[in-house]
């Protein structure tokens, strides 16, 4: 059984993916969101540990780098989900409903 892809959805998905990639890709590499504003990873590390000196600065820098990398990865994951939203919506909503409608239609034809 094949699942035809509606042309309007295909056009919407292509436009969405291109637009969101165009919008989000420049900030994708090392940008993270802190209190609603975008900052680069180096700015985050500098803000976190800029005033420390001595041994506490080294541990702060390492901790800020690991936390910053984790936050960047989280932002990248959100960006990927946002870019792929129409495709995921199609897979999670339309395909199961289409499959269910086909099964119900076949069931009704058999019962008649």
Long-range contacts (C-beta under 8 A, 24 or more apart in sequence): 1-102, 3-95, 3-98, 3-99, 5-90, 9-86, 9-90, 9-94, 12-86, 13-86, 13-87, 13-90, 16-83, 16-85, 16-86, 17-83, 17-84, 17-86, 17-87, 20-82, 20-83, 20-85, 21-83, 24-79, 24-82, 24-83, 27-79, 28-76, 28-79, 30-72, 31-72, 31-75, 32-68, 32-71, 32-72, 32-74, 32-75, 33-71, 33-75, 34-71, 41-65, 41-68, 41-69, 41-72, 44-68, 44-71
